[in-house]
C-alpha cells in the first residue's frame, strides 16, 4: 500500500481511517473535502478542484478519503489500493447524527472556513441526513460495478461491512507498514 483511496458514505469513517493509514505508511493524508469546499459551502470550480487533486496525488505515497466522481478517474487511476467502508445504514446514520449535533453545538470549523448548521441539517432539503440516505443507496448499487470495471482492474480492493471488520484488518497490519 503506497497510494490508498478510502471510500464510503458520509459517517463511515473515511477520514479517520485514511488519517490512520497515512500515519502507518508514513505518507500525507489527502482529504478531498478540504480540496473541494470554498467558503460559504461553495464548491470549487471543477478545473480548480481537479488541479488541486492532481497536485496532491502527484506524491509517491498518500492515503486519500473521498468519493468525488469528478476526480475518480485520477484518484483511482493513481491508487494501488481501495478500501470501501460499506457499513449498514444504521451505523453511518447514527454516526452522522452524533457528529452533526456535536459540530452544530461546538461550531467546529470545517473545510473552507465552513461550519455545519443544525437548522440546515434538520429542517431543509440540503440536509446531510438526506444526503446520507441517498448516497448510501447509490454507493451500494454502483460501487460493486465500478470496482470491477477496467478503470479499477489494477487495484487491490478491500470491502469492509462493519467497523469491527475494519478494526480487525487494521490490527493485522500492525502499527507501521
Backbone as JSON Lines, residues from 0, in Angstrom:
{"i":0,"aa":"X","n":[0.84,-1.19,0.0],"ca":[0.0,0.0,0.0],"c":[0.89,1.25,0.0]}
{"i":1,"aa":"X","n":[0.85,1.92,-1.12],"ca":[1.57,3.18,-1.25],"c":[0.61,4.35,-1.45]}
{"i":2,"aa":"X","n":[-0.46,4.08,-2.21],"ca":[-1.46,5.11,-2.53],"c":[-2.84,4.48,-2.33]}
{"i":3,"aa":"X","n":[-3.5,4.91,-1.25],"ca":[-4.76,4.29,-0.82],"c":[-5.9,5.29,-0.92]}
{"i":4,"aa":"X","n":[-7.01,4.84,-1.5],"ca":[-8.25,5.62,-1.53],"c":[-9.23,4.94,-0.6]}
{"i":5,"aa":"X","n":[-9.78,5.7,0.35],"ca":[-10.8,5.19,1.26],"c":[-12.14,5.76,0.82]}
{"i":6,"aa":"X","n":[-13.05,4.86,0.46],"ca":[-14.39,5.23,0.01],"c":[-15.43,4.85,1.06]}
{"i":7,"aa":"X","n":[-16.56,5.52,1.02],"ca":[-17.67,5.18,1.91],"c":[-18.61,6.35,2.04]}
{"i":8,"aa":"X","n":[-19.78,6.08,2.54],"ca":[-20.79,7.11,2.76],"c":[-20.34,8.03,3.89]}
{"i":9,"aa":"X","n":[-20.83,9.25,3.88],"ca":[-20.57,10.16,5.0],"c":[-20.9,9.45,6.3]}
{"i":10,"aa":"X","n":[-20.0,9.56,7.26],"ca":[-20.21,8.92,8.55],"c":[-19.62,7.53,8.66]}
{"i":11,"aa":"X","n":[-19.05,7.01,7.58],"ca":[-18.5,5.66,7.63],"c":[-17.13,5.62,8.3]}
{"i":12,"aa":"X","n":[-16.45,6.75,8.38],"ca":[-15.13,6.77,9.0],"c":[-14.0,6.89,8.0]}
{"i":13,"aa":"X","n":[-14.29,7.38,6.8],"ca":[-13.26,7.52,5.76],"c":[-12.07,8.35,6.24]}
{"i":14,"aa":"X","n":[-12.36,9.51,6.79],"ca":[-11.29,10.42,7.2],"c":[-10.47,9.81,8.32]}
{"i":15,"aa":"X","n":[-11.12,9.22,9.29],"ca":[-10.4,8.61,10.41],"c":[-9.5,7.48,9.92]}
{"i":16,"aa":"X","n":[-10.02,6.62,9.04],"ca":[-9.21,5.51,8.54],"c":[-8.08,6.02,7.66]}
{"i":17,"aa":"X","n":[-8.36,6.95,6.76],"ca":[-7.29,7.47,5.89],"c":[-6.2,8.15,6.71]}
{"i":18,"aa":"X","n":[-6.59,8.85,7.75],"ca":[-5.6,9.5,8.62],"c":[-4.71,8.45,9.29]}
{"i":19,"aa":"X","n":[-5.33,7.37,9.77],"ca":[-4.56,6.3,10.41],"c":[-3.67,5.58,9.4]}
{"i":20,"aa":"X","n":[-4.18,5.32,8.22],"ca":[-3.34,4.68,7.2],"c":[-2.18,5.58,6.78]}
{"i":21,"aa":"X","n":[-2.42,6.87,6.7],"ca":[-1.33,7.79,6.34],"c":[-0.22,7.75,7.39]}
{"i":22,"aa":"X","n":[-0.62,7.63,8.65],"ca":[0.38,7.52,9.71],"c":[1.18,6.23,9.56]}
{"i":23,"aa":"X","n":[0.48,5.15,9.28],"ca":[1.15,3.84,9.2],"c":[2.05,3.7,7.97]}
{"i":24,"aa":"X","n":[1.66,4.31,6.87],"ca":[2.52,4.21,5.67],"c":[3.45,5.41,5.54]}
{"i":25,"aa":"X","n":[3.4,6.27,6.55],"ca":[4.25,7.46,6.59],"c":[4.1,8.28,5.31]}
{"i":26,"aa":"X","n":[2.87,8.7,5.09],"ca":[2.53,9.42,3.87],"c":[1.49,10.49,4.19]}
{"i":27,"aa":"X","n":[1.36,11.48,3.32],"ca":[0.36,12.53,3.56],"c":[-1.06,11.99,3.53]}
{"i":28,"aa":"X","n":[-1.9,12.62,4.32],"ca":[-3.34,12.35,4.3],"c":[-3.97,13.41,3.4]}
{"i":29,"aa":"X","n":[-4.71,12.98,2.4],"ca":[-5.39,13.89,1.48],"c":[-6.89,13.76,1.72]}
{"i":30,"aa":"X","n":[-7.51,14.86,2.08],"ca":[-8.95,14.88,2.33],"c":[-9.61,15.66,1.18]}
{"i":31,"aa":"X","n":[-10.35,14.95,0.33],"ca":[-10.94,15.6,-0.83],"c":[-11.88,16.73,-0.45]}
{"i":32,"aa":"X","n":[-12.59,16.61,0.67],"ca":[-13.47,17.7,1.11],"c":[-12.67,19.0,1.28]}
{"i":33,"aa":"X","n":[-11.47,18.9,1.79],"ca":[-10.65,20.1,2.01],"c":[-10.23,20.75,0.69]}
{"i":34,"aa":"X","n":[-10.11,19.95,-0.35],"ca":[-9.74,20.48,-1.67],"c":[-10.96,20.98,-2.45]}
{"i":35,"aa":"X","n":[-12.13,20.5,-2.06],"ca":[-13.36,20.79,-2.8],"c":[-14.1,22.02,-2.3]}
{"i":36,"aa":"X","n":[-14.18,22.21,-0.98],"ca":[-15.06,23.24,-0.43],"c":[-14.36,24.58,-0.27]}
{"i":37,"aa":"X","n":[-15.04,25.62,-0.75],"ca":[-14.65,27.01,-0.59],"c":[-15.53,27.61,0.52]}
{"i":38,"aa":"X","n":[-15.27,28.85,0.93],"ca":[-16.14,29.48,1.94],"c":[-17.61,29.49,1.51]}
{"i":39,"aa":"X","n":[-18.49,29.51,2.51],"ca":[-19.94,29.53,2.31],"c":[-20.44,28.27,1.6]}
{"i":40,"aa":"X","n":[-19.78,27.15,1.84],"ca":[-20.16,25.87,1.25],"c":[-20.27,25.94,-0.27]}
{"i":41,"aa":"X","n":[-19.37,26.73,-0.86],"ca":[-19.33,26.84,-2.31],"c":[-18.33,25.83,-2.84]}
{"i":42,"aa":"X","n":[-18.76,24.97,-3.77],"ca":[-17.8,24.01,-4.34],"c":[-16.78,24.73,-5.21]}
{"i":43,"aa":"X","n":[-15.56,24.26,-5.17],"ca":[-14.54,24.8,-6.07],"c":[-14.96,24.49,-7.51]}
{"i":44,"aa":"X","n":[-14.58,25.37,-8.42],"ca":[-14.84,25.1,-9.83],"c":[-14.16,23.78,-10.2]}
{"i":45,"aa":"X","n":[-14.79,23.01,-11.06],"ca":[-14.27,21.69,-11.41],"c":[-12.8,21.72,-11.85]}
{"i":46,"aa":"X","n":[-12.39,22.65,-12.72],"ca":[-10.96,22.67,-13.12],"c":[-10.03,22.97,-11.94]}
{"i":47,"aa":"X","n":[-10.47,23.83,-11.03],"ca":[-9.67,24.16,-9.84],"c":[-9.56,22.93,-8.94]}
{"i":48,"aa":"X","n":[-10.69,22.28,-8.71],"ca":[-10.7,21.08,-7.87],"c":[-9.79,20.01,-8.46]}
{"i":49,"aa":"X","n":[-9.93,19.75,-9.76],"ca":[-9.09,18.73,-10.41],"c":[-7.61,19.1,-10.3]}
{"i":50,"aa":"X","n":[-7.29,20.36,-10.46],"ca":[-5.89,20.79,-10.35],"c":[-5.36,20.57,-8.94]}
{"i":51,"aa":"X","n":[-6.16,20.88,-7.93],"ca":[-5.75,20.65,-6.54],"c":[-5.52,19.16,-6.28]}
{"i":52,"aa":"X","n":[-6.42,18.34,-6.78],"ca":[-6.29,16.89,-6.59],"c":[-5.05,16.39,-7.32]}
{"i":53,"aa":"X","n":[-4.84,16.81,-8.55],"ca":[-3.65,16.4,-9.32],"c":[-2.37,16.71,-8.55]}
{"i":54,"aa":"X","n":[-2.29,17.9,-8.0],"ca":[-1.1,18.29,-7.24],"c":[-0.93,17.4,-6.0]}
{"i":55,"aa":"X","n":[-2.02,17.13,-5.33],"ca":[-1.95,16.33,-4.1],"c":[-1.54,14.89,-4.37]}
{"i":56,"aa":"X","n":[-2.06,14.28,-5.44],"ca":[-1.77,12.87,-5.71],"c":[-0.51,12.67,-6.53]}
{"i":57,"aa":"X","n":[0.18,13.74,-6.87],"ca":[1.44,13.62,-7.61],"c":[2.54,13.01,-6.73]}
{"i":58,"aa":"X","n":[2.34,13.04,-5.42],"ca":[3.31,12.47,-4.49],"c":[3.36,10.95,-4.66]}
{"i":59,"aa":"X","n":[4.44,10.36,-4.23],"ca":[4.63,8.92,-4.4],"c":[3.75,8.09,-3.46]}
{"i":60,"aa":"X","n":[3.45,8.65,-2.29],"ca":[2.67,7.91,-1.28],"c":[1.61,8.83,-0.71]}
{"i":61,"aa":"X","n":[0.43,8.28,-0.43],"ca":[-0.63,9.05,0.21],"c":[-1.78,8.12,0.61]}
{"i":62,"aa":"X","n":[-2.6,8.63,1.52],"ca":[-3.86,8.0,1.9],"c":[-4.93,9.06,1.73]}
{"i":63,"aa":"X","n":[-5.89,8.79,0.88],"ca":[-6.88,9.77,0.47],"c":[-8.27,9.31,0.87]}
{"i":64,"aa":"X","n":[-9.11,10.25,1.28],"ca":[-10.5,9.92,1.59],"c":[-11.42,10.82,0.79]}
{"i":65,"aa":"X","n":[-12.45,10.21,0.23],"ca":[-13.45,10.98,-0.51],"c":[-14.03,10.21,-1.66]}
{"i":66,"aa":"X","n":[-15.21,10.64,-2.1],"ca":[-15.99,9.93,-3.11],"c":[-16.29,10.76,-4.35]}
{"i":67,"aa":"X","n":[-15.61,11.83,-4.6],"ca":[-15.98,12.74,-5.67],"c":[-15.8,12.12,-7.05]}
{"i":68,"aa":"X","n":[-16.92,11.93,-7.75],"ca":[-16.89,11.32,-9.08],"c":[-16.09,12.15,-10.08]}
{"i":69,"aa":"X","n":[-16.06,13.46,-9.9],"ca":[-15.39,14.33,-10.86],"c":[-13.87,14.15,-10.9]}
{"i":70,"aa":"X","n":[-13.31,13.49,-9.88],"ca":[-11.85,13.25,-9.87],"c":[-11.53,11.76,-9.73]}
{"i":71,"aa":"X","n":[-12.55,10.94,-9.77],"ca":[-12.36,9.5,-9.57],"c":[-11.41,8.89,-10.58]}
{"i":72,"aa":"X","n":[-11.46,9.35,-11.82],"ca":[-10.55,8.83,-12.84],"c":[-9.09,9.04,-12.42]}
{"i":73,"aa":"X","n":[-8.81,10.16,-11.78],"ca":[-7.44,10.48,-11.36],"c":[-7.08,9.75,-10.06]}
{"i":74,"aa":"X","n":[-7.94,9.8,-9.07],"ca":[-7.58,9.19,-7.78],"c":[-7.48,7.68,-7.89]}
{"i":75,"aa":"X","n":[-8.49,7.05,-8.5],"ca":[-8.44,5.59,-8.64],"c":[-7.39,5.17,-9.65]}
{"i":76,"aa":"X","n":[-7.18,6.0,-10.66],"ca":[-6.16,5.68,-11.65],"c":[-4.76,5.65,-11.08]}
{"i":77,"aa":"X","n":[-4.5,6.47,-10.1],"ca":[-3.16,6.55,-9.48],"c":[-3.03,5.65,-8.25]}
{"i":78,"aa":"X","n":[-4.13,5.28,-7.64],"ca":[-4.09,4.46,-6.41],"c":[-3.64,3.04,-6.71]}
{"i":79,"aa":"X","n":[-3.19,2.37,-5.66],"ca":[-2.91,0.93,-5.77],"c":[-3.87,0.11,-4.9]}
{"i":80,"aa":"X","n":[-4.54,0.79,-3.95],"ca":[-5.45,0.11,-3.03],"c":[-6.7,0.95,-2.81]}
{"i":81,"aa":"X","n":[-7.85,0.29,-2.74],"ca":[-9.1,0.94,-2.35],"c":[-9.64,0.2,-1.15]}
{"i":82,"aa":"X","n":[-10.04,0.98,-0.15],"ca":[-10.74,0.43,1.0],"c":[-12.14,1.03,0.98]}
{"i":83,"aa":"X","n":[-13.14,0.17,0.83],"ca":[-14.54,0.61,0.81],"c":[-15.16,0.27,2.15]}
{"i":84,"aa":"X","n":[-15.55,1.31,2.89],"ca":[-16.24,1.13,4.16],"c":[-17.74,1.07,3.86]}
{"i":85,"aa":"X","n":[-18.23,-0.12,3.7],"ca":[-19.62,-0.38,3.3],"c":[-20.42,-0.82,4.53]}
{"i":86,"aa":"X","n":[-20.65,0.13,5.41],"ca":[-21.31,-0.16,6.67],"c":[-22.83,-0.06,6.56]}
{"i":87,"aa":"X","n":[-23.55,-0.68,7.5],"ca":[-25.01,-0.59,7.5],"c":[-25.48,0.86,7.67]}
{"i":88,"aa":"X","n":[-26.65,1.12,7.13],"ca":[-27.25,2.46,7.24],"c":[-27.36,2.9,8.7]}
{"i":89,"aa":"X","n":[-27.73,1.99,9.59],"ca":[-27.88,2.38,11.0],"c":[-26.55,2.88,11.57]}
{"i":90,"aa":"X","n":[-25.45,2.28,11.16],"ca":[-24.13,2.7,11.66],"c":[-23.79,4.09,11.15]}
{"i":91,"aa":"X","n":[-23.87,4.31,9.84],"ca":[-23.45,5.6,9.3],"c":[-24.43,6.71,9.69]}
{"i":92,"aa":"X","n":[-25.72,6.41,9.72],"ca":[-26.68,7.45,10.07],"c":[-26.51,7.89,11.52]}
{"i":93,"aa":"X","n":[-26.31,6.93,12.41],"ca":[-26.09,7.27,13.83],"c":[-24.83,8.1,13.99]}
{"i":94,"aa":"X","n":[-23.77,7.72,13.29],"ca":[-22.52,8.49,13.37],"c":[-22.71,9.92,12.86]}
{"i":95,"aa":"X","n":[-23.4,10.07,11.72],"ca":[-23.62,11.4,11.16],"c":[-24.49,12.23,12.09]}
{"i":96,"aa":"X","n":[-25.52,11.62,12.68],"ca":[-26.38,12.34,13.62],"c":[-25.56,12.88,14.79]}
{"i":97,"aa":"X","n":[-24.78,12.02,15.41],"ca":[-23.96,12.43,16.57],"c":[-22.94,13.49,16.17]}
{"i":98,"aa":"X","n":[-22.27,13.28,15.05],"ca":[-21.25,14.22,14.58],"c":[-21.87,15.58,14.25]}
{"i":99,"aa":"X","n":[-23.01,15.57,13.6],"ca":[-23.67,16.82,13.2],"c":[-24.12,17.61,14.42]}
{"i":100,"aa":"X","n":[-24.68,16.93,15.4],"ca":[-25.09,17.61,16.63],"c":[-23.87,18.2,17.33]}
{"i":101,"aa":"X","n":[-22.79,17.4,17.44],"ca":[-21.56,17.91,18.08],"c":[-21.02,19.12,17.33]}
{"i":102,"aa":"X","n":[-20.91,19.01,16.01],"ca":[-20.37,20.11,15.22],"c":[-21.27,21.34,15.28]}
{"i":103,"aa":"X","n":[-22.57,21.12,15.32],"ca":[-23.5,22.24,15.4],"c":[-23.37,23.02,16.7]}
{"i":104,"aa":"X","n":[-23.21,22.3,17.8],"ca":[-23.09,22.97,19.09],"c":[-21.7,23.54,19.33]}
{"i":105,"aa":"X","n":[-20.66,22.87,18.88],"ca":[-19.29,23.37,19.1],"c":[-18.87,24.38,18.05]}
{"i":106,"aa":"X","n":[-19.65,24.47,16.95],"ca":[-19.32,25.38,15.84],"c":[-17.95,25.04,15.26]}
{"i":107,"aa":"X","n":[-17.66,23.75,15.19],"ca":[-16.38,23.26,14.67],"c":[-16.14,23.82,13.27]}
{"i":108,"aa":"X","n":[-14.93,24.33,13.08],"ca":[-14.53,24.88,11.79],"c":[-14.17,23.74,10.85]}
{"i":109,"aa":"X","n":[-14.77,23.74,9.66],"ca":[-14.52,22.7,8.67],"c":[-13.82,23.31,7.45]}
{"i":110,"aa":"X","n":[-13.78,22.59,6.39],"ca":[-13.08,22.98,5.17],"c":[-13.61,24.3,4.64]}
{"i":111,"aa":"X","n":[-12.7,25.13,4.12],"ca":[-13.1,26.4,3.55],"c":[-13.71,27.36,4.55]}
{"i":112,"aa":"X","n":[-13.35,27.19,5.83],"ca":[-13.9,28.03,6.91],"c":[-15.41,27.88,7.06]}
{"i":113,"aa":"X","n":[-15.93,26.7,6.78],"ca":[-17.36,26.43,6.9],"c":[-17.68,25.77,8.23]}
{"i":114,"aa":"X","n":[-18.94,25.89,8.6],"ca":[-19.45,25.23,9.8],"c":[-20.77,24.56,9.44]}
{"i":115,"aa":"X","n":[-21.05,23.42,10.08],"ca":[-22.34,22.77,9.86],"c":[-23.42,23.52,10.61]}
{"i":116,"aa":"X","n":[-24.59,23.54,10.03],"ca":[-25.74,24.23,10.63],"c":[-26.78,23.21,11.05]}
{"i":117,"aa":"X","n":[-27.16,23.26,12.32],"ca":[-28.23,22.38,12.79],"c":[-29.54,22.7,12.08]}
{"i":118,"aa":"X","n":[-29.8,23.97,11.86],"ca":[-31.02,24.38,11.16],"c":[-31.08,23.75,9.77]}
{"i":119,"aa":"X","n":[-30.02,23.87,9.01],"ca":[-29.99,23.32,7.65],"c":[-30.1,21.79,7.68]}
{"i":120,"aa":"X","n":[-29.34,21.17,8.56],"ca":[-29.31,19.7,8.58],"c":[-30.6,19.07,9.09]}
{"i":121,"aa":"X","n":[-31.33,19.78,9.93],"ca":[-32.56,19.2,10.47],"c":[-33.83,19.67,9.75]}
{"i":122,"aa":"X","n":[-33.75,20.79,9.05],"ca":[-35.01,21.36,8.56],"c":[-35.02,21.77,7.08]}
{"i":123,"aa":"X","n":[-34.01,21.38,6.31],"ca":[-34.01,21.76,4.89],"c":[-33.68,20.58,3.99]}
{"i":124,"aa":"X","n":[-33.87,20.79,2.71],"ca":[-33.56,19.76,1.72],"c":[-32.05,19.64,1.49]}
{"i":125,"aa":"X","n":[-31.25,20.56,2.01],"ca":[-29.79,20.46,1.92],"c":[-29.21,19.66,3.09]}
{"i":126,"aa":"X","n":[-30.04,18.98,3.79],"ca":[-29.66,18.22,4.97],"c":[-28.63,17.14,4.65]}
{"i":127,"aa":"X","n":[-27.63,17.05,5.48],"ca":[-26.65,15.97,5.36],"c":[-27.32,14.61,5.58]}
{"i":128,"aa":"X","n":[-28.36,14.58,6.38],"ca":[-29.07,13.32,6.63],"c":[-29.72,12.8,5.35]}
{"i":129,"aa":"X","n":[-30.31,13.68,4.57],"ca":[-30.88,13.27,3.29],"c":[-29.79,12.81,2.33]}
{"i":130,"aa":"X","n":[-28.66,13.51,2.36],"ca":[-27.52,13.13,1.52],"c":[-27.03,11.72,1.88]}
{"i":131,"aa":"X","n":[-26.96,11.42,3.16],"ca":[-26.51,10.1,3.6],"c":[-27.47,9.03,3.1]}
{"i":132,"aa":"X","n":[-28.75,9.25,3.23],"ca":[-29.74,8.27,2.77],"c":[-29.59,8.01,1.27]}
{"i":133,"aa":"X","n":[-29.45,9.07,0.49],"ca":[-29.35,8.94,-0.96],"c":[-28.02,8.32,-1.38]}
{"i":134,"aa":"X","n":[-26.92,8.81,-0.82],"ca":[-25.6,8.34,-1.27],"c":[-25.32,6.91,-0.8]}
{"i":135,"aa":"X","n":[-25.82,6.53,0.36],"ca":[-25.63,5.16,0.84],"c":[-26.22,4.18,-0.15]}
{"i":136,"aa":"X","n":[-27.44,4.44,-0.59],"ca":[-28.1,3.57,-1.56],"c":[-27.35,3.54,-2.89]}
{"i":137,"aa":"X","n":[-26.94,4.72,-3.35],"ca":[-26.23,4.83,-4.63],"c":[-24.89,4.09,-4.58]}
{"i":138,"aa":"X","n":[-24.15,4.27,-3.5],"ca":[-22.86,3.58,-3.38],"c":[-23.05,2.06,-3.37]}
{"i":139,"aa":"X","n":[-24.0,1.6,-2.62],"ca":[-24.29,0.16,-2.57],"c":[-24.64,-0.39,-3.95]}
{"i":140,"aa":"X","n":[-25.34,0.41,-4.73],"ca":[-25.75,-0.01,-6.07],"c":[-24.59,0.07,-7.08]}
{"i":141,"aa":"X","n":[-23.82,1.18,-7.03],"ca":[-22.86,1.46,-8.1],"c":[-21.43,1.01,-7.83]}
{"i":142,"aa":"X","n":[-20.99,1.01,-6.58],"ca":[-19.59,0.69,-6.31],"c":[-19.17,-0.71,-6.75]}
{"i":143,"aa":"X","n":[-19.98,-1.75,-6.54],"ca":[-19.52,-3.07,-6.97],"c":[-19.18,-3.12,-8.47]}
{"i":144,"aa":"X","n":[-20.02,-2.52,-9.28],"ca":[-19.76,-2.49,-10.73],"c":[-18.52,-1.65,-11.03]}
{"i":145,"aa":"X","n":[-18.43,-0.47,-10.41],"ca":[-17.28,0.4,-10.65],"c":[-15.98,-0.29,-10.25]}
{"i":146,"aa":"X","n":[-15.98,-0.95,-9.1],"ca":[-14.75,-1.55,-8.61],"c":[-14.33,-2.8,-9.39]}
{"i":147,"aa":"X","n":[-15.23,-3.31,-10.23],"ca":[-14.89,-4.42,-11.14],"c":[-14.57,-3.93,-12.55]}
{"i":148,"aa":"X","n":[-14.69,-2.62,-12.78],"ca":[-14.51,-2.06,-14.12],"c":[-13.03,-2.04,-14.52]}
{"i":149,"aa":"X","n":[-12.81,-1.78,-15.78],"ca":[-11.45,-1.69,-16.33],"c":[-10.63,-0.64,-15.57]}
{"i":150,"aa":"X","n":[-11.26,0.46,-15.22],"ca":[-10.57,1.55,-14.51],"c":[-9.96,1.07,-13.19]}
{"i":151,"aa":"X","n":[-10.55,0.03,-12.59],"ca":[-10.11,-0.41,-11.27],"c":[-9.4,-1.77,-11.28]}
{"i":152,"aa":"X","n":[-9.16,-2.33,-12.43],"ca":[-8.55,-3.67,-12.51],"c":[-7.2,-3.76,-11.8]}
{"i":153,"aa":"X","n":[-6.46,-2.68,-11.79],"ca":[-5.11,-2.68,-11.2],"c":[-5.14,-2.57,-9.67]}
{"i":154,"aa":"X","n":[-6.3,-2.31,-9.1],"ca":[-6.41,-2.02,-7.67],"c":[-6.59,-3.27,-6.83]}
{"i":155,"aa":"X","n":[-6.0,-3.2,-5.64],"ca":[-6.33,-4.17,-4.6],"c":[-7.52,-3.58,-3.85]}
{"i":156,"aa":"X","n":[-8.68,-4.26,-3.9],"ca":[-9.91,-3.72,-3.33],"c":[-10.26,-4.48,-2.06]}
{"i":157,"aa":"X","n":[-10.48,-3.73,-1.0],"ca":[-10.92,-4.28,0.27],"c":[-12.28,-3.67,0.6]}
{"i":158,"aa":"X","n":[-13.25,-4.52,0.93],"ca":[-14.59,-4.05,1.28],"c":[-14.91,-4.53,2.69]}
{"i":159,"aa":"X","n":[-15.09,-3.58,3.58],"ca":[-15.41,-3.9,4.96],"c":[-16.85,-3.52,5.26]}
{"i":160,"aa":"X","n":[-17.58,-4.45,5.85],"ca":[-19.02,-4.26,6.08],"c":[-19.36,-3.89,7.53]}
{"i":161,"aa":"X","n":[-18.35,-3.76,8.37],"ca":[-18.6,-3.33,9.75],"c":[-17.33,-2.68,10.3]}
{"i":162,"aa":"X","n":[-17.5,-1.78,11.26],"ca":[-16.32,-1.19,11.9],"c":[-15.42,-2.26,12.53]}
{"i":163,"aa":"X","n":[-16.02,-3.34,13.05],"ca":[-15.22,-4.41,13.66],"c":[-14.34,-5.1,12.61]}
{"i":164,"aa":"X","n":[-14.88,-5.3,11.43],"ca":[-14.11,-5.91,10.35],"c":[-12.92,-5.01,9.98]}
{"i":165,"aa":"X","n":[-13.15,-3.72,9.92],"ca":[-12.08,-2.77,9.62],"c":[-11.02,-2.79,10.71]}
{"i":166,"aa":"X","n":[-11.46,-2.79,11.97],"ca":[-10.52,-2.81,13.09],"c":[-9.69,-4.09,13.1]}
{"i":167,"aa":"X","n":[-10.29,-5.2,12.78],"ca":[-9.55,-6.47,12.71],"c":[-8.48,-6.38,11.64]}
{"i":168,"aa":"X","n":[-8.82,-5.87,10.48],"ca":[-7.85,-5.7,9.39],"c":[-6.71,-4.78,9.82]}
{"i":169,"aa":"X","n":[-7.05,-3.65,10.44],"ca":[-6.03,-2.7,10.9],"c":[-5.09,-3.36,11.91]}
{"i":170,"aa":"X","n":[-5.66,-4.13,12.82],"ca":[-4.81,-4.76,13.84],"c":[-3.87,-5.79,13.22]}
{"i":171,"aa":"X","n":[-4.26,-6.4,12.13],"ca":[-3.4,-7.35,11.45],"c":[-2.27,-6.66,10.68]}
{"i":172,"aa":"X","n":[-2.49,-5.39,10.34],"ca":[-1.45,-4.62,9.64],"c":[-0.29,-4.29,10.58]}
{"i":173,"aa":"X","n":[-0.6,-4.16,11.84],"ca":[0.42,-3.76,12.79],"c":[0.51,-2.24,12.85]}
{"i":174,"aa":"X","n":[1.39,-1.72,13.71],"ca":[1.46,-0.26,13.93],"c":[2.08,0.5,12.77]}
{"i":175,"aa":"X","n":[2.9,-0.12,11.98],"ca":[3.52,0.54,10.83],"c":[3.73,-0.46,9.74]}
{"i":176,"aa":"X","n":[3.6,-0.02,8.51],"ca":[3.74,-0.95,7.38],"c":[5.14,-0.96,6.83]}
